[in-house]
Amino acid sequence: KIPAKIENALAAGITASGCDVYLLHVITTPGLAYITRSGGFSCGVMISASHNPYYDNGIKLINKDGEKMEENVIEAVEQYLDGTLEAPLAEGDELGRCIEFTS
């Protein structure tokens, strides 16, 4: 249940910034990397919550090439999460959409 709540929160934040979100739900990290690359997506976000101890779980960011996101982007996301960087919010027609992805 927790991963679904995190998925919903991430989707809400991403669409509020003006981007569309394609929900894959349960998929492997290599599967996400492949779909991100082959589907022409700007990036992919993996919520890792598995058999690992809770402190090993988290969020993985995948770039458009299906590889680990560049460090400068990860640092910017961390700054946003820490409250030291603001992200613009979309309004009205600029809000993103949440789409159930089927391949």
ZADO-1210 file (C-alpha; in nm, 4 decimals, padded with zeros to 6 digits):
<atoms>
<atom x="00.0000" y="00.0000" z="00.0000" code="LYS" pos="1"/>
<atom x="00.2847" y="00.2422" z="00.0749" code="ILE" pos="2"/>
<atom x="00.4304" y="00.2246" z="-00.2799" code="PRO" pos="3"/>
<atom x="00.0855" y="00.3153" z="-00.4223" code="ALA" pos="4"/>
<atom x="00.0681" y="00.6182" z="-00.1930" code="LYS" pos="5"/>
<atom x="00.4158" y="00.7243" z="-00.3008" code="ILE" pos="6"/>
<atom x="00.3198" y="00.6698" z="-00.6659" code="GLU" pos="7"/>
<atom x="00.0114" y="00.8895" z="-00.6234" code="ASN" pos="8"/>
<atom x="00.2099" y="01.1626" z="-00.4474" code="ALA" pos="9"/>
<atom x="00.4817" y="01.1608" z="-00.7163" code="LEU" pos="10"/>
<atom x="00.2215" y="01.1680" z="-00.9940" code="ALA" pos="11"/>
<atom x="00.0436" y="01.4619" z="-00.8290" code="ALA" pos="12"/>
<atom x="00.3664" y="01.6587" z="-00.7951" code="GLY" pos="13"/>
<atom x="00.4838" y="01.5851" z="-01.1477" code="ILE" pos="14"/>
<atom x="00.1517" y="01.6744" z="-01.3100" code="THR" pos="15"/>
<atom x="00.1395" y="01.9932" z="-01.0994" code="ALA" pos="16"/>
<atom x="00.4671" y="02.0940" z="-01.2631" code="SER" pos="17"/>
<atom x="00.3080" y="02.0579" z="-01.6071" code="GLY" pos="18"/>
<atom x="00.4373" y="01.7175" z="-01.7129" code="CYS" pos="19"/>
<atom x="00.2354" y="01.4141" z="-01.8147" code="ASP" pos="20"/>
<atom x="00.2798" y="01.0969" z="-01.6085" code="VAL" pos="21"/>
<atom x="00.2498" y="00.7493" z="-01.7573" code="TYR" pos="22"/>
<atom x="00.1820" y="00.4981" z="-01.4802" code="LEU" pos="23"/>
<atom x="00.3458" y="00.1573" z="-01.5231" code="LEU" pos="24"/>
<atom x="00.2727" y="00.0374" z="-01.1682" code="HIS" pos="25"/>
<atom x="00.4720" y="-00.2808" z="-01.0920" code="VAL" pos="26"/>
<atom x="00.7674" y="-00.3266" z="-01.3262" code="ILE" pos="27"/>
<atom x="01.1361" y="-00.4109" z="-01.2931" code="THR" pos="28"/>
<atom x="01.4009" y="-00.1376" z="-01.3071" code="THR" pos="29"/>
<atom x="01.5428" y="-00.2783" z="-01.6354" code="PRO" pos="30"/>
<atom x="01.1867" y="-00.2783" z="-01.7746" code="GLY" pos="31"/>
<atom x="01.1436" y="00.0873" z="-01.6823" code="LEU" pos="32"/>
<atom x="01.4812" y="00.1735" z="-01.8365" code="ALA" pos="33"/>
<atom x="01.3838" y="-00.0021" z="-02.1606" code="TYR" pos="34"/>
<atom x="01.0413" y="00.1646" z="-02.1854" code="ILE" pos="35"/>
<atom x="01.1868" y="00.5064" z="-02.1018" code="THR" pos="36"/>
<atom x="01.4475" y="00.4723" z="-02.3772" code="ARG" pos="37"/>
<atom x="01.2389" y="00.2994" z="-02.6444" code="SER" pos="38"/>
<atom x="00.9209" y="00.4981" z="-02.5761" code="GLY" pos="39"/>
<atom x="01.0878" y="00.8344" z="-02.6185" code="GLY" pos="40"/>
<atom x="01.0121" y="00.9502" z="-02.2632" code="PHE" pos="41"/>
<atom x="01.2058" y="01.2348" z="-02.1011" code="SER" pos="42"/>
<atom x="01.2763" y="01.0302" z="-01.7894" code="CYS" pos="43"/>
<atom x="01.1553" y="00.7469" z="-01.5693" code="GLY" pos="44"/>
<atom x="01.1007" y="00.7232" z="-01.1952" code="VAL" pos="45"/>
<atom x="01.1247" y="00.3911" z="-01.0111" code="MET" pos="46"/>
<atom x="00.9853" y="00.3535" z="-00.6611" code="ILE" pos="47"/>
<atom x="01.1874" y="00.0710" z="-00.5131" code="SER" pos="48"/>
<atom x="01.0061" y="-00.0989" z="-00.2290" code="ALA" pos="49"/>
<atom x="01.0762" y="-00.4685" z="-00.2302" code="SER" pos="50"/>
<atom x="01.2130" y="-00.7457" z="-00.0145" code="HIS" pos="51"/>
<atom x="01.5065" y="-00.5233" z="00.0805" code="ASN" pos="52"/>
<atom x="01.5232" y="-00.3574" z="00.4228" code="PRO" pos="53"/>
<atom x="01.3380" y="-00.0230" z="00.4268" code="TYR" pos="54"/>
<atom x="01.6596" y="00.1784" z="00.4303" code="TYR" pos="55"/>
<atom x="01.7619" y="00.0240" z="00.0957" code="ASP" pos="56"/>
<atom x="01.4406" y="00.1348" z="-00.0713" code="ASN" pos="57"/>
<atom x="01.3868" y="00.4710" z="-00.2348" code="GLY" pos="58"/>
<atom x="01.3425" y="00.6391" z="-00.5700" code="ILE" pos="59"/>
<atom x="01.5598" y="00.5791" z="-00.8752" code="LYS" pos="60"/>
<atom x="01.5712" y="00.8394" z="-01.1519" code="LEU" pos="61"/>
<atom x="01.6275" y="00.7180" z="-01.5086" code="ILE" pos="62"/>
<atom x="01.7306" y="00.9529" z="-01.7916" code="ASN" pos="63"/>
<atom x="01.5901" y="00.9465" z="-02.1473" code="LYS" pos="64"/>
<atom x="01.8616" y="00.7003" z="-02.2506" code="ASP" pos="65"/>
<atom x="01.7465" y="00.4450" z="-01.9910" code="GLY" pos="66"/>
<atom x="02.0473" y="00.5064" z="-01.7657" code="GLU" pos="67"/>
<atom x="02.0923" y="00.6482" z="-01.4164" code="LYS" pos="68"/>
<atom x="02.0038" y="01.0174" z="-01.4108" code="MET" pos="69"/>
<atom x="02.2913" y="01.2641" z="-01.4204" code="GLU" pos="70"/>
<atom x="02.4269" y="01.3695" z="-01.0787" code="GLU" pos="71"/>
<atom x="02.3446" y="01.7383" z="-01.1272" code="ASN" pos="72"/>
<atom x="01.9766" y="01.6500" z="-01.1820" code="VAL" pos="73"/>
<atom x="01.9724" y="01.4209" z="-00.8776" code="ILE" pos="74"/>
<atom x="02.1289" y="01.7000" z="-00.6717" code="GLU" pos="75"/>
<atom x="01.8616" y="01.9464" z="-00.7902" code="ALA" pos="76"/>
<atom x="01.5852" y="01.7013" z="-00.6927" code="VAL" pos="77"/>
<atom x="01.7444" y="01.6574" z="-00.3499" code="GLU" pos="78"/>
<atom x="01.7626" y="02.0369" z="-00.3080" code="GLN" pos="79"/>
<atom x="01.3934" y="02.0603" z="-00.3955" code="TYR" pos="80"/>
<atom x="01.3079" y="01.7888" z="-00.1436" code="LEU" pos="81"/>
<atom x="01.5178" y="01.9675" z="00.1201" code="ASP" pos="82"/>
<atom x="01.3267" y="02.2916" z="00.0522" code="GLY" pos="83"/>
<atom x="01.6270" y="02.4855" z="-00.0771" code="THR" pos="84"/>
<atom x="01.5100" y="02.4955" z="-00.4415" code="LEU" pos="85"/>
<atom x="01.1659" y="02.5879" z="-00.5752" code="GLU" pos="86"/>
<atom x="01.0032" y="02.4354" z="-00.8796" code="ALA" pos="87"/>
<atom x="00.7497" y="02.6288" z="-01.0870" code="PRO" pos="88"/>
<atom x="00.3919" y="02.5044" z="-01.0791" code="LEU" pos="89"/>
<atom x="00.1631" y="02.4863" z="-01.3799" code="ALA" pos="90"/>
<atom x="-00.1867" y="02.6314" z="-01.3846" code="GLU" pos="91"/>
<atom x="-00.5036" y="02.5610" z="-01.5815" code="GLY" pos="92"/>
<atom x="-00.4384" y="02.4119" z="-01.9242" code="ASP" pos="93"/>
<atom x="-00.0696" y="02.3683" z="-01.8440" code="GLU" pos="94"/>
<atom x="-00.1294" y="02.0995" z="-01.5788" code="LEU" pos="95"/>
<atom x="-00.0014" y="01.7571" z="-01.6770" code="GLY" pos="96"/>
<atom x="-00.2144" y="01.4456" z="-01.7174" code="ARG" pos="97"/>
<atom x="-00.1945" y="01.1089" z="-01.5469" code="CYS" pos="98"/>
<atom x="-00.2199" y="00.8217" z="-01.7967" code="ILE" pos="99"/>
<atom x="-00.2349" y="00.4454" z="-01.7398" code="GLU" pos="100"/>
<atom x="00.0430" y="00.3102" z="-01.9622" code="PHE" pos="101"/>
<atom x="-00.0094" y="-00.0051" z="-02.1613" code="THR" pos="102"/>
<atom x="00.2560" y="-00.1269" z="-02.4017" code="SER" pos="103"/>
</atoms>
